[in-house]
Amino acid sequence: MPKDMRGKLKLSKSVLEMKFMKRSKMKAQAEEEAIEGSTMYSNNISEGMKNAVEKYVFEESYIPFENLIVGRLSFGGMNPEIEKLMTIPQHRPTPVNKEMDKDVSDEEMAKYSATLAQTVAKKFSNSSKRQRKKMKFLKPKEE
């Protein structure tokens, strides 16, 4: 009998076409598709993705996704300092500073949201709507 890549025995097509072998056929097809998918995307899937530990990957810049080069370039020894910098790997995680992320302090944000809530409440309150005058029919003046 023929064997697949993993050394496992493979059933022939005629045996798999038999009525009582339908489940085995579906299982064999699913295994083949899984193997094809894993070989196709093996270079794009990280270990964290395979173990399903990390659902999301956060990247601050789109540069690694587009395979772009950051900064200045130099070729042929025109600018040796830049060429030294080009040899250093560019992708380093940036440290996160929580104080630097805040543009508005928590107290200011709380005060702003309170006044905003009051403003919105005033807008939608029914008591401040102005009363409309009732329109009356005016008779034309006789001349």
C-alpha positions as CSV (number, residue, x, y, z in Angstrom):
1,M,0.0,0.0,0.0
2,P,1.2,3.5,-0.7
3,K,2.4,5.7,2.2
4,D,2.1,9.4,2.8
5,M,4.8,11.8,3.8
6,R,4.6,10.8,7.5
7,G,5.0,7.1,6.8
8,K,1.4,6.4,7.5
9,L,-0.4,3.9,5.3
10,K,-2.7,5.5,2.8
11,L,-5.9,3.8,1.6
12,S,-6.5,3.6,-2.1
13,K,-9.2,5.7,-3.8
14,S,-11.4,2.7,-4.7
15,V,-11.5,1.6,-1.1
16,L,-12.4,5.1,0.1
17,E,-15.2,5.3,-2.5
18,M,-17.0,2.3,-0.8
19,K,-20.1,3.3,1.2
20,F,-18.9,2.1,4.6
21,M,-15.6,4.1,4.2
22,K,-17.2,7.5,3.8
23,R,-16.1,8.7,7.3
24,S,-12.6,7.5,6.7
25,K,-12.6,9.3,3.3
26,M,-13.7,12.6,4.9
27,K,-11.1,12.2,7.7
28,A,-8.3,11.5,5.1
29,Q,-9.3,14.6,3.1
30,A,-9.4,16.7,6.2
31,E,-5.9,15.5,7.2
32,E,-4.5,16.2,3.7
33,E,-6.0,19.8,3.7
34,A,-4.5,20.4,7.1
35,I,-1.1,19.3,5.9
36,E,-1.3,21.5,2.8
37,G,-2.4,24.5,4.9
38,S,0.4,24.0,7.4
39,T,3.0,23.8,4.7
40,M,1.6,26.8,2.9
41,Y,1.5,29.1,5.9
42,S,4.3,27.7,8.0
43,N,6.6,30.7,7.4
44,N,3.9,33.2,8.4
45,I,2.7,31.5,11.6
46,S,4.7,32.1,14.7
47,E,5.0,29.8,17.7
48,G,2.6,32.0,19.7
49,M,0.0,31.6,17.0
50,K,0.4,27.9,16.9
51,N,-0.1,27.5,20.6
52,A,-3.0,30.0,20.5
53,V,-1.6,31.8,23.6
54,E,-1.6,35.3,22.0
55,K,-4.8,36.1,20.0
56,Y,-3.5,39.5,18.9
57,V,-0.2,40.9,17.9
58,F,0.3,44.6,18.4
59,E,2.7,46.4,16.2
60,E,3.2,50.2,16.5
61,S,4.3,50.7,13.0
62,Y,3.4,49.3,9.6
63,I,7.0,49.2,8.5
64,P,7.6,45.5,9.4
65,F,4.5,44.4,7.5
66,E,5.5,46.2,4.4
67,N,9.2,45.2,4.7
68,L,10.3,48.8,4.5
69,I,13.7,50.2,5.5
70,V,13.7,52.8,8.2
71,G,15.8,55.9,7.9
72,R,18.6,57.0,5.6
73,L,20.6,54.8,3.2
74,S,24.1,54.9,1.9
75,F,25.9,52.7,-0.6
76,G,29.5,52.3,-1.9
77,G,31.1,53.8,1.2
78,M,29.7,57.3,0.6
79,N,28.6,57.7,4.2
80,P,30.3,55.0,6.5
81,E,28.4,56.1,9.6
82,I,25.0,55.4,7.9
83,E,26.3,52.1,6.5
84,K,27.2,51.0,10.0
85,L,23.7,51.8,11.1
86,M,22.3,49.9,8.2
87,T,24.0,46.7,9.4
88,I,22.2,46.9,12.8
89,P,18.8,45.2,12.8
90,Q,16.1,47.9,12.7
91,H,13.2,46.2,14.5
92,R,13.5,46.8,18.2
93,P,10.5,47.1,20.5
94,T,10.0,50.5,21.8
95,P,9.7,50.9,25.6
96,V,6.3,52.0,26.8
97,N,6.2,54.9,29.2
98,K,2.7,55.3,30.8
99,E,3.2,58.9,31.8
100,M,4.3,59.9,28.3
101,D,1.1,58.4,26.8
102,K,-1.2,60.7,28.7
103,D,-1.9,64.1,27.1
104,V,-4.7,64.9,29.5
105,S,-4.6,64.1,33.2
106,D,-7.3,61.9,34.8
107,E,-8.7,64.9,36.8
108,E,-9.0,67.0,33.6
109,M,-10.7,64.2,31.8
110,A,-13.2,63.6,34.6
111,K,-14.1,67.4,34.8
112,Y,-14.5,67.5,31.0
113,S,-16.7,64.5,30.8
114,A,-18.9,65.9,33.7
115,T,-19.4,69.2,31.9
116,L,-20.0,67.4,28.6
117,A,-22.7,65.3,30.2
118,Q,-24.4,68.5,31.5
119,T,-24.3,70.1,28.1
120,V,-25.8,67.1,26.4
121,A,-28.5,66.9,29.1
122,K,-29.4,70.5,28.5
123,K,-29.7,70.0,24.8
124,F,-32.1,67.1,25.1
125,S,-34.2,68.4,28.0
126,N,-37.8,69.2,27.0
127,S,-38.5,72.0,29.5
128,S,-36.2,74.5,27.7
129,K,-38.0,74.2,24.3
130,R,-39.5,77.5,23.3
131,Q,-43.2,77.9,22.9
132,R,-44.4,78.4,19.4
133,K,-47.0,81.0,18.7
134,K,-50.2,79.7,17.3
135,M,-50.7,80.9,13.8
136,K,-54.0,82.7,13.2
137,F,-55.8,83.3,10.0
138,L,-55.6,87.0,9.1
139,K,-58.4,88.4,7.0
140,P,-57.3,90.5,4.1
141,K,-57.7,94.2,4.5
142,E,-60.6,95.7,2.6
143,E,-59.9,98.8,0.5
